[in-house]
Amino acid sequence: MTRETDRAERRNVLRERIEAAYREARATGDERTAATLRLLLTALDEREQAAREGGEEVELDDRAVERLLRDMIRQRRADIARCEAEVRLDEAAREAEEISVLERFLPPRMDPRRLAETVEEAIRETGARSIRDAGRVMAWLKSRYDGQLDALEAKKLVTRRLAGGNGGP
C-alpha cells in the first residue's frame, strides 16, 4: 500500500461512517436519521464541489467533516433558541433530534478536569507567562486537541490562569 493510498483511506473514515449510518437508517426506516444524514452528505458534496471549482483538494478530510458537523450543530442550536422563543416546540424538538444524530460522529469532548490538565500542559509546553501568551497557548491546544475541547471554555481557563487565577476544576 502506498503512502498516498494510506492517507486517502484515513481521510475518508468519517465520511464512510456517515454513509454507512445513512444506509442503515434508510434500511431500518429511521426517517429522521436518514433525512439528517442526507442533508449532511449533501453539504459535504457541495463543499467538495466548491473546492474543485476553486482548484483545491477534492475530498474533505475528517477534520473538515468535523468542522462541518460542528457548524451544523451550532446552526441547529440557534434554530432551537429561535423556535423556543416563537413557541414552536415541535420544531425545536426536531432540531434537537438532528443534533443528537450529528453528534454521534464527533469525538467525545474533554471533561472539565481533563481540560484543566490539558491547559496546564499547554502553558508548560509553550512557556506562557502572561496573558499576552494566551494566543500561543490556544494555538497549541487547537493543533493537538481540535474537536476534543470546548475552545471557549479552554480560552476562559487559559485567560484565568495566565491572569493570575488558578483556572483549575
C-alpha positions, 0 to 999 in steps of 0.5 A: 500500500502506498503512502498516498493510498494510506492517507486517502483511506484515513481521510475518508473514515468519517465520511464512510461512517456517515454513509454507512449510518445513512444506509442503515437508517434508510434500511431500518426506516429511521426517517429522521436519521436518514433525512439528517444524514442526507442533508449532511452528505449533501453539504459535504458534496457541495463543499467538495464541489466548491473546492474543485471549482476553486482548484483545491483538494477534492475530498474533505478530510475528517477534520473538515467533516468535523468542522462541518458537523460542528457548524451544523450543530451550532446552526441547529442550536440557534434554530432551537433558541429561535423556535423556543422563543416563537413557541414552536416546540415541535420544531425545536424538538426536531432540531434537537433530534438532528443534533443528537444524530450529528453528534454521534460522529464527533469525538467525545469532548474533554471533561472539565478536569481533563481540560484543566490538565490539558491547559496546564500542559499547554502553558508548560509546553509553550512557556506562557507567562502572561496573558499576552501568551494566551494566543500561543497557548490556544494555538497549541491546544487547537493543533493537538486537541481540535474537536476534543475541547470546548475552545471557549471554555479552554480560552476562559481557563487559559485567560484565568490562569495566565491572569493570575487565577488558578483556572483549575476544576 
